[in-house]
Amino acid sequence: MLSEYAKSVLDTGYGTGNYTIELFKMTDGNVEITGVDFNRKMMLLGEKREKEAGLIWSYEYT
């Protein structure tokens, strides 16, 4: 289980969150996963998918 080894994960090239959701499934729910991507539209799709999957989602665009 991923959460045995890490308390936080950085997902670079987040895209639509596919990998982030799969990473979260490999945890006990006590891991913070941060996704970064340069494409805001793709991240918005990821936000929708993650909310549907029950993940807590917050974001900051800079």
N, C-alpha and C positions, 0 to 999 in steps of 0.2 A: 504494500500500500504506500502510495506516494507520501502521505502525511507522516509516515514514520521517519522520513528523511528530510522533509522540508516543511517550513511554515509559510513560505511565500515562494511564488513562481512568477517569472517574467516571461510573457508570451509575446515575442517580437514578431511582427508580421501577422498581427491578430486577425485581419481580414473580417470574416463574418462570424468569428468565434467558434468554429468547428473544433479546433484543437483545444481551446479553453474548456469547452463543455466536456470533452473526453478526459482532459486532465482532472477536472472536478470530480468526475465519476470514479476516479482512482484514489479519492481521498475519503476521509471520514467527515468532511465538511468543515474542518478547522484549518483550512489553508487559504491564504489570500492569493488570488491569481490576478495579476495585472497584465492587461493586454494593451499593446501600443501598435498603432498603424497610422500611416499618413493619409488614408482614404476615409474621410468622415462618413460617407454614404455606406460603405461596407460596415463600419463600426455600428451604425444605426441599425442595420440588419442584424448584426450580432447581438445588440441590446435586446431586440425583440425576441430572438431565439433563446437567449439566456433567461429572460424573464419567463418565457413559456416553459423552460426547463426547471424553473424554481430557484434560479441563482439570484443572489442579491447583486444588483448592478448599479454602479455609480460611474460617472465619467467627468472628465475635464478636458476641454479642448483648448489648445494654446496655439 
